Amino acid sequence: MGQTCEVKLLLLISSLCCSSNPAVVTLSPSSSQFFRRDFISFTCEDDHSSAGWTLRRNTSRDTRAECEDWGRQVASSCVIDTAVLMDSGVYWWESTEGGASNYVNINVTDDPVILQSPVLPVEAGEDVTLICKTKTPLFNLSADFYKDGTFVRTTPTGHMTIHLVSKSDEGAYKCNITGRGESAPAWISITECDPEDVSLQPDGTMERDRAAATQGDVTYGQISIRPFTSREDQPEPEVLYSSLRSRQ
């Protein structure tokens, strides 16, 4: 029983410590690099709060500009139908209550090759696929992949999948297609959901090493789980016997 509670608690802590911002910018396609004339969609994934969210951006030509100034609003998304070089910049959702989402940085280029990779941090243990793309899509195009300037491997399809990523996979990736060119580096961030240290005490009590800790919008206090003991496990009470004499 005690072991089951320990597992459940660790799962609960893990889910809480990975909590995200109230709103998150997601891109379609998910990439930080785009060709000129590409379609880009920015979507707001929020916590179902009552606040209204507006997509803003900072580029070389505007500051905190709203979607309606440069894109097309579609429900909870902002769309760029035909990207131009000047769309390169930082994008984020901002609420009417003053809150802000994460920030994403995109680059629109005329380069012949780009690397399509996750624009948001990837959780450790997931699989990540990198795609080396050319302006004129070609199938089964061989590509060389590099991490932090060091050659990783060549793939015949232009796709490279990293299975069960860990923090050691974090870094700047790029790809090269012989005869076509090389992409700009794209940074891949890996998040490891590390709960507060939890230890099992000698008496079977599981406690946090710290009395209180704060992670994002969640505040943790000391947690103590003691093993269940049924009545049947209680020791038998001591019985005292005395001798009785009967009179004849």
Backbone hydrogen bonds, N-H to C=O, Kabsch-Sander energy under -0.5 kcal/mol:
donor,donor_aa,acceptor,acceptor_aa,energy
5,C,1,M,-2.1
6,E,2,G,-1.8
7,V,3,Q,-2.0
8,K,4,T,-2.3
9,L,5,C,-2.4
10,L,6,E,-2.2
11,L,7,V,-2.1
12,L,8,K,-2.1
13,I,9,L,-2.7
14,S,10,L,-2.3
15,S,11,L,-2.1
16,L,12,L,-2.0
17,C,13,I,-2.6
18,C,14,S,-0.9
19,S,16,L,-1.7
24,V,45,E,-1.9
26,T,24,V,-0.6
26,T,43,T,-2.3
28,S,41,S,-1.8
31,S,29,P,-1.0
34,F,107,N,-2.6
36,R,109,T,-1.6
37,R,83,A,-3.1
38,D,35,F,-1.8
40,I,80,I,-2.5
41,S,28,S,-1.8
42,F,78,C,-3.0
43,T,26,T,-2.9
43,T,41,S,-0.5
44,C,76,S,-2.2
45,E,24,V,-2.2
45,E,43,T,-0.6
46,D,44,C,-0.7
47,D,22,P,-0.9
54,T,94,E,-2.8
56,R,92,W,-3.2
57,R,65,A,-1.0
58,N,90,V,-2.3
59,T,62,D,-2.7
60,S,88,S,-0.5
65,A,57,R,-1.8
67,C,55,L,-1.2
69,D,66,E,-1.9
70,W,66,E,-0.5
70,W,67,C,-1.7
71,G,67,C,-3.8
72,R,79,V,-1.9
74,V,77,S,-3.1
77,S,74,V,-2.0
78,C,42,F,-2.8
79,V,72,R,-2.9
80,I,40,I,-3.2
81,D,79,V,-0.6
83,A,38,D,-2.5
87,D,84,V,-2.2
88,S,85,L,-1.7
89,G,106,I,-1.7
90,V,58,N,-2.3
91,Y,104,V,-2.8
92,W,56,R,-2.2
94,E,54,T,-2.6
95,S,99,G,-2.7
96,T,52,G,-1.8
98,G,95,S,-1.6
101,S,93,W,-2.5
102,N,23,A,-0.7
104,V,91,Y,-2.4
106,I,89,G,-2.5
106,I,104,V,-0.5
107,N,32,S,-2.6
109,T,34,F,-2.8
109,T,107,N,-0.5
114,I,133,K,-2.2
116,Q,114,I,-0.6
116,Q,131,I,-3.2
117,S,115,L,-0.7
122,V,189,S,-3.1
124,A,191,T,-2.8
125,G,165,V,-2.8
126,E,123,E,-1.8
128,V,162,I,-2.5
130,L,128,V,-0.5
130,L,160,M,-3.3
131,I,116,Q,-2.2
132,C,158,G,-2.9
133,K,114,I,-2.8
133,K,131,I,-0.6
135,K,112,P,-1.1
141,L,138,L,-0.5
141,L,157,T,-0.6
142,S,140,N,-0.6
143,A,155,T,-2.4
144,D,176,N,-2.9
145,F,153,R,-2.5
146,Y,174,K,-2.6
147,K,150,T,-2.7
148,D,172,A,-3.5
150,T,147,K,-2.2
152,V,145,F,-3.1
153,R,145,F,-0.9
155,T,143,A,-2.5
160,M,130,L,-2.5
162,I,128,V,-3.5
163,H,161,T,-0.6
165,V,126,E,-3.0
169,D,166,S,-2.2
170,E,167,K,-1.5
171,G,188,I,-1.6
173,Y,171,G,-0.6
173,Y,186,A,-2.9
174,K,146,Y,-1.8
176,N,144,D,-2.3
177,I,181,G,-2.8
178,T,176,N,-0.6
180,R,177,I,-2.6
181,G,177,I,-2.5
183,S,175,C,-2.8
186,A,173,Y,-2.9
188,I,171,G,-2.8
189,S,187,W,-0.5
191,T,122,V,-2.7
193,C,191,T,-0.6
194,D,192,E,-1.3
199,S,207,E,-1.9
201,Q,199,S,-0.6
201,Q,205,T,-3.8
204,G,201,Q,-2.4
206,M,225,I,-1.1
207,E,199,S,-1.8
207,E,205,T,-0.6
209,D,197,D,-1.7
213,A,220,Y,-1.6
215,Q,218,V,-2.8
218,V,215,Q,-2.1
220,Y,213,A,-3.7
222,Q,211,A,-0.7
225,I,206,M,-0.8
233,D,230,S,-1.2
234,Q,231,R,-1.5
241,Y,239,V,-0.5
